[in-house]
Amino acid sequence: MAFDPEAVRAFEYMRWQEAASVYETTFASATKPFIAPLLNAAAVAPGMRVLDIACGPGFVASAAVTRGSVARGLDFSPAMLAVAKAREPEATFDTGDAESLPYADAIFDAVVANFGVHHVPRPHLALREAHRVLRPGGRVAFSFWAEPCDNIAWKLVFDAVVRHGDRAAARTPSPGGGFGTSAQCAEALREAGFDDCVAELVGATWSHLDAESLVTALRTGTARMAAMLDAQNHDALCAITADIAENAEHCRDGKYLAVPIAAVIASGVKG
Ligand SMILES: C[S@@+](CC[C@H](N)C(=O)[O-])C[C@H]1O[C@@H](n2cnc3c(N)ncnc32)[C@H](O)[C@@H]1O
């Protein structure tokens, strides 16, 4: 399928609108552990004007408020923004697209995106926009899921789908581009005009009572992963869940499966 940015945007929009009401209780437990390292990478400190791109329910903006910053969140999903506004009255939230930010040049001290940039049809446009709205000397940081060899929850799912289902079953629009490795994340920042670009691998644990809970979190709180799982037939999905249960057993910590997850956090500075 040829890359069609509007098809990607429409697909993502539909999925995030649907996910908004359950995101906090399903997938957010996977993204929250990376908020503090993300804000650290952007050197977010009291008094700074911080933009949280693809903010979803606004957890990163909230954490920036807690650090004493003046936080603004932006997302294209009105359903996500409704949750954000109800959760965090001390931040400002705007509707907008990450490829074309509705802000003047150089008005933020830091720009962050927690698992947002790779959902945008053309991530390089989002990074260029981040560069435009940052003041000189300001820092950018974004997180991106690490490759499955480091990101075990994803590996468990992808391996199980390959064994029992069809990874291409969803027929989702071709993505505009993610980032495979830490080096690619840093390179994308360099190409967007940033200096001193670095990318680090950060690990965390995603706890679930069982494999079903993990699969449900991914089916209700994500976009492409959810579409892939939704597209499996009933028998395949049962086999996939059983496979994950068997192979996640080595992660068991008492009552819970404590599954390792990992993200790349890339950051840079506007010269
Ligand atoms: C995985 S969620 C991340 C939410 C949040 N940042 C967090 O830390 O959990 C991805 C978010 O990207 C938003 N998004 C996807 N494409 C977008 C675009 N083109 N412009 C703005 N937001 C977008 C979605 O609406 C969704 O809220």
The ligand as a MOL file (V3000), in Angstrom:
LIG
                    3D

  0  0  0     0  0            999 V3000
M  V30 BEGIN CTAB
M  V30 COUNTS 27 29 0 0 0
M  V30 BEGIN ATOM
M  V30 1 C 0.1890 6.7120 22.5000 0
M  V30 2 S -0.7920 8.1570 22.7210 0 CHG=1
M  V30 3 C 0.3260 9.0750 23.7840 0
M  V30 4 C -0.4310 9.8910 24.7960 0
M  V30 5 C 0.4330 10.5390 25.8790 0
M  V30 6 N 1.4650 11.3760 25.3080 0
M  V30 7 C 1.0320 9.5690 26.8620 0
M  V30 8 O 2.1000 9.8740 27.3780 0
M  V30 9 O 0.4460 8.5260 27.1590 0 CHG=-1
M  V30 10 C -0.6010 8.9750 21.1610 0
M  V30 11 C -1.3300 10.3100 21.0910 0
M  V30 12 O -0.9630 10.9390 19.8510 0
M  V30 13 C -2.0730 11.6800 19.3860 0
M  V30 14 N -1.8370 11.9680 17.9530 0
M  V30 15 C -1.6870 11.0550 16.9630 0
M  V30 16 N -1.4770 11.6890 15.7990 0
M  V30 17 C -1.4890 13.0300 16.0560 0
M  V30 18 C -1.3030 14.1860 15.2570 0
M  V30 19 N -1.0820 14.0890 13.9350 0
M  V30 20 N -1.3430 15.3910 15.8590 0
M  V30 21 C -1.5830 15.5020 17.1880 0
M  V30 22 N -1.7770 14.4390 18.0010 0
M  V30 23 C -1.7170 13.2080 17.4370 0
M  V30 24 C -3.2440 10.7670 19.6960 0
M  V30 25 O -4.4820 11.4320 19.6790 0
M  V30 26 C -2.8630 10.2160 21.0790 0
M  V30 27 O -3.4120 11.0030 22.1030 0
M  V30 END ATOM
M  V30 BEGIN BOND
M  V30 1 1 1 2
M  V30 2 1 2 3
M  V30 3 1 2 10
M  V30 4 1 3 4
M  V30 5 1 4 5
M  V30 6 1 5 6
M  V30 7 1 5 7
M  V30 8 2 7 8
M  V30 9 1 7 9
M  V30 10 1 10 11
M  V30 11 1 11 12
M  V30 12 1 11 26
M  V30 13 1 12 13
M  V30 14 1 13 14
M  V30 15 1 13 24
M  V30 16 1 14 15
M  V30 17 1 14 23
M  V30 18 2 15 16
M  V30 19 1 16 17
M  V30 20 1 17 18
M  V30 21 2 17 23
M  V30 22 1 18 19
M  V30 23 2 18 20
M  V30 24 1 20 21
M  V30 25 2 21 22
M  V30 26 1 22 23
M  V30 27 1 24 25
M  V30 28 1 24 26
M  V30 29 1 26 27
M  V30 END BOND
M  V30 END CTAB
M  END
